[in-house]
């Protein structure tokens, strides 16, 4: 591979990693918002049984959304780890090529 091909590959991986990180942050935010909404549902001692039942369903719904978002976040984290491993050899190969190219010019 030429140095330009390595640079394009590294650039492509950088973009993919940035996109995954952005999606992970959005997923984490969604999970936190859902957890917050579930925690803010209030039930007091004067609440009727039917309202309690409705509010419990609402809490379950928010919790379900939070769990989905957390699962998505974990999947994205897994992809980030996999991409990060692939990026390291590319960076080192790219740097090595630049180093070798620079040495050959100086000789």
C-alpha positions in Angstrom: 0.0 0.0 0.0 1.2 3.5 -0.7 1.3 6.2 1.9 -1.8 7.9 0.4 -3.8 4.6 0.7 -2.8 4.3 4.3 -3.8 7.9 4.9 -7.2 7.4 3.2 -7.8 4.3 5.3 -6.8 6.1 8.5 -9.0 9.0 7.6 -11.9 6.7 6.9 -11.5 5.0 10.2 -11.3 8.3 12.0 -14.6 9.4 10.5 -16.2 6.1 11.3 -15.0 6.3 14.9 -16.3 9.9 15.3 -19.7 8.8 13.9 -19.9 5.9 16.4 -18.9 8.1 19.3 -21.5 10.7 18.3 -24.2 7.9 18.2 -23.0 6.5 21.5 -23.3 9.9 23.2 -26.8 10.3 21.8 -27.7 6.8 23.0 -26.3 7.5 26.5 -28.3 10.8 26.7 -31.5 9.0 25.6 -31.0 6.4 28.4 -30.3 9.1 31.0 -33.4 11.1 30.0 -35.6 8.0 30.2 -34.2 7.0 33.6 -34.8 10.6 34.8 -38.4 10.5 33.5 -39.0 7.2 35.3 -37.6 8.6 38.5 -39.8 11.7 38.3 -43.1 9.8 38.1 -44.7 10.5 41.4 -47.0 8.3 43.4 -48.3 9.5 46.8 -50.4 7.8 49.5 -53.6 9.4 48.2 -53.2 8.1 44.6 -55.9 5.7 43.5 -55.1 2.1 42.5 -55.9 2.7 38.8 -53.7 5.7 38.7 -50.9 3.8 40.4 -51.3 1.0 37.8 -51.1 3.6 35.0 -48.0 5.2 36.5 -46.3 1.8 37.0 -46.9 1.1 33.3 -45.4 4.5 32.5 -42.3 3.7 34.6 -42.0 0.3 32.9 -42.1 2.1 29.5 -39.4 4.6 30.5 -37.3 1.8 31.9 -37.7 -0.2 28.7 -36.6 2.8 26.6 -33.6 3.2 28.9 -32.6 -0.4 28.6 -32.8 -0.3 24.8 -30.7 2.8 24.7 -28.1 1.2 27.1 -27.9 -1.9 24.9 -27.4 0.2 21.8 -24.7 2.2 23.6 -22.9 -1.1 24.6 -23.1 -2.3 21.0 -21.6 1.0 19.8 -18.9 0.7 22.4 -18.1 -2.8 21.2 -17.8 -1.4 17.6 -15.6 1.4 18.8 -13.2 -1.1 20.4 -13.1 -3.2 17.3 -12.4 -0.2 15.1 -9.8 1.1 17.5 -7.8 -2.1 17.2 -7.9 -1.9 13.4 -6.7 1.7 13.5 -3.5 1.1 15.5 -1.7 -1.0 12.9 -2.7 1.5 10.2 -1.4 4.5 12.1 1.9 2.7 12.8 2.3 1.6 9.2 1.5 5.1 8.0 4.1 6.6 10.3 6.6 4.0 9.3 6.0 4.7 5.6 6.4 8.5 6.3 9.6 7.8 8.2 11.1 5.6 5.5 10.1 8.1 2.8 11.7 10.9 4.7 14.9 8.9 5.2 15.2 8.0 1.5 14.9 11.6 0.5 17.7 12.6 2.9 20.1 10.0 1.4 
